[in-house]
Amino acid sequence: MAVRQPRYSKEEFTQRGNELYESKIRFQVEQNHQSKIVAIDIETGEFEIGDDSLSAADRLFQRLPDAQPWCVRIGTGPVHRLGFHTPVETQ
């Protein structure tokens, strides 16, 4: 099995993924798939929906073995963070 390697920086992944989601995919998925995950190939704009990022990306790889997937939670914000985050303590 070939090892997949990212072909873009984290910043370019983020930019391409968000642009595709907002311009071409959001209106197709948001009404019927709230809180599910959409895996988007940032090179082709093809996408798959799943209950989690692994299942959505696996389905995308079945169709497009060389995909560069970006995952977004439909309607409720990001799935993963890039970089370090310190939790805020509440009192």
C-alpha positions, -999 to 999 in steps of 0.1 A, spaced: 0 0 0 13 34 -10 19 60 17 -1 91 11 17 124 15 2 159 17 11 180 -13 1 213 3 10 233 34 -15 234 63 -24 269 54 -31 260 18 -52 230 28 -72 252 51 -77 279 24 -86 255 -4 -109 233 18 -128 263 33 -132 280 -1 -146 248 -17 -170 242 12 -183 277 13 -186 282 -25 -197 248 -38 -206 223 -11 -223 240 18 -256 247 1 -257 210 -11 -252 194 23 -262 217 51 -300 212 51 -300 174 54 -267 165 71 -263 187 102 -233 177 124 -221 151 100 -186 153 85 -178 162 48 -145 151 34 -135 173 5 -107 166 -20 -91 200 -22 -79 194 -58 -111 182 -75 -139 195 -52 -153 159 -49 -167 151 -15 -182 124 7 -203 126 39 -199 104 70 -206 103 107 -169 109 114 -139 121 95 -124 86 91 -155 71 74 -160 102 52 -123 102 41 -123 64 36 -153 67 12 -135 96 -6 -103 75 -10 -124 46 -24 -135 68 -52 -103 89 -55 -72 70 -42 -50 101 -46 -73 125 -29 -61 153 -6 -90 154 19 -101 183 41 -128 175 66 -154 200 79 -183 194 103 -215 204 86 -232 234 102 -214 235 135 -178 245 129 -143 228 126 -136 192 131 -99 195 140 -75 222 150 -42 230 135 -16 239 161 -17 242 199 -47 252 219 -48 258 257 -82 251 272 -98 280 291 -106 272 327 -140 282 340 -147 291 376 
